[in-house]
Amino acid sequence: MRLPRMAGATALLLMAALTPQLAPTPATAATRTTPCSNDPAAHLGTVPSPETFLGFPLGLGQQRVVTNAEIRDYLSAVDKASDRVVSGTLGTSVLGQPLPYAVVSNKPGAVDHLAAEIRGLRDPRTMRVDRARRIAADRPAIVWIAGNVHGGEKSGADASLKTLYELAAGLSCAVRQRNDNLITVILPTQNPDGRDAGRRQNEFGFDLNRDWFARTQPETDAKIELLRKYPPQVFVDAHEMGGQRYFFPPNADPIHHEIADAPVDWINRIGAANKAGFGYNGACTDTVTTECYFNYDTYDLFYMGYGDTVPATGFGAAGMTYEKGSASAVQDRVQQQFNTQWSTLGWAAANKREVLTSYYKIWADALAEGRAGALEPNEVVQPTNEVQFPVPDVTIRSYFLMPNRQLADVRRLVERLRRMDVEVYEVKKPLTVRNARIFGGRSARNVTVPAGAYWIPMDQPQKHWIQATLGEDPYVPFPYFYDVSSWSNPLLMGVDTMYTGDAVRPRADLVRRIEGGIFLAAPPTGSYTYPLDSASAAQLTFRLLGQGVAAVRAGDAVRIPATAGTPAVDRLARSLGVTLTPRLRPATGTAIELPDVGLFRGTGISTTSGSYGEARYVLGQRWGLTLSPVTTADINDNTPAFTGRTVLLVPDGGNATGGLTATGQANLRNWIAQGHTYVGLRNEGTRLARAAGLTSTTEKPKPDDYLVIGSHLRVNTDANSPVAAGRPAEDFEFNNDDPILNPSTTGVNVATYSSGDTFWSNGYTVHADVLKGTATVVDEPTGSGHAVLFAYNPLFRAYNESGLQLLANALLHPGSDAQARLSTPGVDPARAAAAAQPAPPNLGGEWRPSRIEVAAGDLARTRSLVDRYTSAATVAVVGDSAYVTIPNPLGLPFDEHPFLRDLVADLRTAGIPLRSVVG
């Protein structure tokens, strides 16, 4: 097990990290011109303190919070006043607010050069060991302090201003030691729009602490680019949570197996330093020291979308989530956030040579593992846990992304990898792979990899990141889930992928830019064509239609006039990885119409909530569609706001009828019958359709022990519906505890979960076989129109390209007389019977209910503790396990739940073994 080092030497390290250093470190002694002070209160008078600049003390200005403008202005003022600081702006938010940062060092003029040397440590192929040793001895390490990724969690940002002041103005030996041995990057707020609104999410409703690998949001994308410039060895992500206590690592299990040992060791040792700092600095003002913080609970290091896992896996850093209870007084929140930031910097400064030496070794080990095709084993860090699911004995030396379909989405994935410093090669000559594994759990022999495929060898420094994001399965070691259990990028995108343990060396060229665009010009009377088989191609289509381009459909291809092939269109297609192929003939086919989309707001949900916000981003921002809000009243009253639309999109939510009256339901049916399209997503989208008599699907009850924790499953597609255009006969779908739909008898079951031996799932599932043969996408005709129902949310986090392509197909759905004859505007008897079935209990809209599994023999003790918090929990006993389900009607994530964290802690304190926890 990976356990924190608690030997006697630790105490010496902690004292070195937490007490003033009276002697200069050898690496910087020659640069000292003045002695440091023994007085921690000694500061340069020319640098304004936050209190002086703001006009009120940090943490005591409860009459108002520090504004984004004040944060920006303070960083600028400190930059001007201190020769240790360089500030900048890494990008802008959705609403255009700057994202300011500050870099602190005793050598600010040399920071970029020093950072380049640290970047060099990440590639032992080009840096000799002796050079790496000199850098470890003579150069500073890089530490990031980032706050406010969740907009309403503000104390981390406030505390970082105090940290900045101490580093910029302090004259103590503790300050000098930190500045001599570290480059500190301070990013006070990662989510300025959310901070202004007091809201967790950004303006599009995205949780930015789930967006790291996909980088869909501008705040995330700009931040990771700065991380590539200043790669951290330590990264602090400061949050708030419910309650009063403070969390800092060691983390809860699971920890992703591809996170190297060194960062986990640093994380645990920094946790020990923070623990000592809490007592040393007197941080616990309202309770005893041992109760004001906790470790080994709630926060895992598993999903590759967090502000701790991505720095740890992609950058080899000690990536850490710090959480302070928001029920504490403001001054306590700010002070304790500052204390952990300061203790962390102290530990990093005291151990920077060891850290940089190990940092170089992380990448050397990754190269050796990649060359051998070896995966890291599963391990646990909590002393009472054991690995339940080991990483299987599998050798992986190469991944191949096949080019035979969805080439634009394949290229999008290639670009995502390249922007995390992964080396990707384009195969120039066909290659035969003797032993291959095809995504979806299948083996194959003598597979031909064609020219144009993309090869990702594991023999490169980013081996850990490649496996963590491309791997077919994340191999969870322990069933405690704070988020999803699968995020394999090829499966999310639905692209053909294989891997092999064979030692292969194809003839291939390093990819240096994304491909696409116009390579050969079409004659003026000709046209350009491209396959409509990818989410990227759909995006191009919507953008072209929005520009007034007369696009037509010919089979599964789109054609546009040659005159539309402007330099701007070339740049757009190139950016999306779509190749426009010239044709001699004009653009002939069926005209494609730009959909006029109404976005259902029900009785007035937030525009930044759940899949509503995701729709604003994907359909509005990415695809360029105009979205018009449609309310329940608009449908009930048949107003032009509803009847004037050609498509109605109903996002996920918790209302089974959407508030529609019988008249409103009839209005909806008649509107669809006129040739319009209804698209319903997940719970509310499918249930509203059922209540309105649009579908014969019914919901299948979930077994008591059923668990599907954000996993991928194989589905079969039916080409008889245009919604399936461009998708393969066998595909994959991401399921996050979605409703289970019995197949339709009145429409086309566009996608259904496989049955029999072809059924396959990854991630973590229990009793998932109940999904066999059930429907996941249904196309229901009514009159000349359609209702397209998704059992899942294809907009989820905007990184599910295969789902997005199906959604685009639904928006572009061409009506046909043949399908119109399948149904009339009235309610089919099978649909009426489905509508008469009662809706399932509302256990949550976007998010799943919380569930705790214990041994059946521990149920009585467990129930007694649960009853202290809620009387709404339900219990089921299956075999020797008892499942306690806690309703989550507001769809709250684990860290915002009012009591779940405390309940889990109470169960552990009572000595009740937890077999699994789902937040």
C-alpha positions, 0 to 999 in steps of 0.5 A: 500500500501507498502509505504516508511516511511517518518515520522519525525523519518526517518530524525533521522535514516538517520542522524545516518546512514550518519554521524560519530558516536562519541560514541560506540554502547553498544554491542561493547563498551567492545571490544574497546581498542582505540578511533575512529577518528573524521577524515573520512580521517584517515586510517591505513597506512599498508593497501594499498588503491586501488589507491596505489595498482593499480597505478591509481585512481579508476574511473580515470584510463580510459586508461584501466579498473581494470582487474580481476587479479587485483581485485583478487590480491587487495583482497588478499593484503588487507586480508594480511594487515588488521586484519579485513578482510578474503578473499576467493574464492567461485568458478570459472566461465565458463572459470575457473576464480576464483570468489574472495570475502572478508568478513569484520568484527571487529571479523574476527575470529568469523565470521563463528560462528556469521553467524551460529547464524544468520542462526539460526534466520531463524528457529524459531522452533529451536530457542527460542524468548529470544535467538533471542532477544539476538542475535539481540542485541549482534550480527552483521547483514550481508550485501552483496555488489555484483557487475558486474553481467553483465560483461560490467557494471563495476563501481559497482565492482570498487566502492566495492574495495573502500568500502573494503578499507574504512572498512579494513583501516578506523579509523573513528567512521563511519567505526567502527560503520559499522564493529562493527554492520555488517559483510560485504561480498564483491563480486566485480565481479559476472561475470569475463568472461563477464567483460573481454569481456565487455559483459553482458552475461557470456561465455555461453551467459546467463544473470546471473541476470536471473539465480538465481532460476535455478542456471544453471551457475557455477557463480550463483550456487557457489554464492548461496552456499555462501549466504546460509553460510552467509545469508544476511539481506541486499543485494546490486546488483550494475549495470549500465544502459543507460543514466546518472542518478542513480536508487535505490529503492523504486522499480517499481511495481509489487512486488511479493506477497510472499516477506515479508513486512519487507524487502520491508520496509527496501528497501524503508528506505534504498532508503531514506538513499541513497537519503539523501546520494546523497545530503550529499556526494555531489554525483551529480556533473553534474546536480542538486540533484533532477535530478541525481537519480530516484526511482519507475521506471523500476526495479521491484521486481517480477521475481524470477531470479534476484539478488534482488528478490531471496535474498528478498524472499529466504533469507529475505533480503532487496534485491536491484538493484542499477543502474548507467547510463553508459553515465556518466563520469567514476569517477562519476559512481564509486563515486556514486556507492560507495556513495550508498554502503556506505550509505546502510552500514550506514543505516544497521549498525544504524538499525541492532538490529531492522533488526535482530529482524524483521528478526527472525519474517519473518520466524516466520510469514512464519511458521504461514502462512504456517500452516494456508495455507495463501498466502501473499496478492498482494500490490503495492508500487508506490503511484499512482498505485492500485492493479489490480489483487489480490491474489485469496482466496485460501488456500495452505498447501501442494504441492505434486510432483507425481512420476508416470513419469519423476521421474528423473526430479522430483528428480532434482526439489527436489534437487533444493528445498533442496539446498534453504533449503526447507524441502522435504519429500518422501511419504512412504504410499499412502495418500488420499487427499480429496480436491486437485488442479491439476496444470493446473487449475483443481480441484479433489476430493479424489486423491491418492498420491502414495508412492514415491511422494514428499511432500512439506509442507508449514508449514516451514520457507521457505514457501515464497520461496516454493510458489514463485517458485512452485506456479501455478501462480505468481499472478501479481498485476500490468501489468508492465513487466521487464521480464517474468510473469511465472516461476512455476518450476513444469510447466517448468519441466512438472511434475505432481503436485498438491496442497491442502489446507487440513491439511494432515500429510502423513507418509513420510521421510525427503529427505537427498540426491538425489536418483538414480543410481544402487541399485541392480547389474545385472548379467554379461550377463544381462542389465540395463534399465531406462525410457527415459521420462525426460530431466535428462534421456536424459542427461544420454543417451547422456553422455553414448553414448559419453563414447561409451556405446552401448545403445539401445531403447526398446519402451520408455526405454533405455537399456545398457549392464550390463558391462556398470554399472561401479561405474562411471556410477552409480555416474553419474546416481545418480547425475541425479536422474535416477534409473538403474533397473537390468534385467536378459536378455541382452540389446536388441532393436534398437541401439541409435546413438550419433548425430553429431550436426551442430550448425547454425551460419548463417553469423557469429552470436556471440557464446555467443548470445541468444539460440546459447549460450544456445545450447552450454551450454545444448547440449555441456556442460550438454549433452556432445555433440560435436557441429560443427559450420555451416555457411550460406556459408556451406549450400549454398556451400554444404561443408563437414562442413554441409553435414558431420553432422547428425543434424542441429540445427538452434537457434532463431534469426532475419533472416527469411531465414538464408541467404540461396540462392535457391541452399542452400535451395535445398541443405538443403532439399536434406540433410534432405531427406538422413535421417538427422534431421533439428531442428529449434527454434522459429523465425529464426528456423521456418521461415528458414524452411518455406522459404526452403520448409520444412513445411506447417505451416504458421504464424498466425498474432497477434492481436493488443492487443495480449500479452503473457508475458512469460506465461505457456499454456496447450498443447496436444501432439500427440504420432504418432511422436517419438518427443513426446516420454515420454510426457503426452497427456496433457502437458504445454509449456512456451510461451514468445511472440513466433510466432503463427503457423497454424498447418501443413498439411504435418507432425505431429503436435506434440504439439498444444495448447488446444482448447475449455474448456481445454484451460488454461494459467497462468502468464499475457496474453491478447487475448491469445485465438488466440493460441487455436488449433495452433501448437507449435512443428511440425515434418515434414518428407522429404524423410528419414529425418525430420524437427522438428520445435519449435515455442518456444525456448526449450533452454530458460535459460536452465530451461525448462526441458519438452522442453529439453526432446522434443529437446532431442527426436528430436536429437535422432529421429529414421527415418522410412520407413513409415514416409519416404513415407509421402513426397519426397525430392521435395517441397510439394505444401502446403509447396511451398504455405507456403514458398511463404507467406511473412515473418512477420516484424522483430520486434526482434529475441530473445526478444519481442518488447516493448509495452506501453498501455494507454487509447485511449484518451491519445494517442495524448499526448503519440504519441507526446512524443514517436515521440521525440525518434523514428519514427518507433513506430506503434499504434493500438487502441482496444476498449478504449486502445491504444497500442504503439509498439516500434520495438526492432530488436536487442532484447535488454532487457529493461535496455539496450534499448537506450531510453525506460526508459526515454520515460516511465519516460517522460510519467509519468512526463506528467501525462499519466496513463500507463495501462501496460508496456512491456519491 
